């Protein structure tokens, strides 16, 4: 369905990617991952010429869309796109947003466009919001409206450019569930995302972008569980770790709790698991902040092992010295709580820094 040959894109002297060649077949769900700035969004925007490549070929159903005489508007009708920022017309209702392109571009009778619009709005779960203005919807509802608007053009391919990046974490799942439904229906999808658990569960193929191109590609079980190339390994392993560092004077427990919540949602940890991790860390931080100098430093790492289900907490702190859980001034109720939630507690010194490791049940 889509053939890409020797694609190159740069902005002035900044080379984004080059020599990118690949194929995306009908019904494939291709997920594109990689570090920020590696060209994921630029690549997907090149597929419908929202960004014009410097050289190379993009062949869709046998038509090279990079040729000057190509009717790109006709090709774009086959290829819908869902953006990060919804792009709904603020002065039109949700229904009006959805029917606008079918009526004006496909020349569909308005009555038919409205009937089909309600079919798509029902599919994404917001048919009861058809008469609402975009400002009256939540972020998740706006993105679902944007997906309905895209479907109304009857595309054969949908490109998703980080469709959940602008959403509150509580709204991510509702959008991802709609994309799952579309992927299972057999629609060809190309998805740029930072939601790794979602990517692993939905993709038929994963592209990892780095070093100015597609650095590694493979089935999701290979890329996420057994990547072959070094930078892919580093990227995947880093994703599974939550890191937080601060001086005591600047520590923000609320910021950490938000990071922890996002991390736990990414790996489908239960609310109980998240709360237990949070309670243990809060008890430790409260003691450290009460007994350390303001110039002292603290670093937290939370690591989840998907294969064993173990949750590890690594706490590095410059003061007070020693295993604080065993300190006689440590609150006894807090000590019992921490011991009750953990399978293993160990302490060591590393370059004059205290290192406390806890393995959660």
Secondary structure by P-SEA (a helix, b strand, c coil): cbbbccccccccccccccccccccccccbbbbbbcccccaaaaaaaccccccccbbbbbcccccccccccaaaaaaaabbbbcccccccccccaaaaaaccccccccccaaaaaaaaaaaaaaaccccccccccccccaaaaaaaaaaaaacccccbbbbccccccccccaaaaaaaaaaaaaaaccbbbbbccaaaaaaacccbbbbbccccccccccccccccccccaaaaaaaaaaabbbbbbccccccaaaaaaaaaaaaaaacccaaaaaaaaaaaaaaaaaaaacccccbbbbbbbbbcccccbbbbbbbbccccccccccccccaaaaaaaaaaccbbbbbbcccbbbbbbbcc
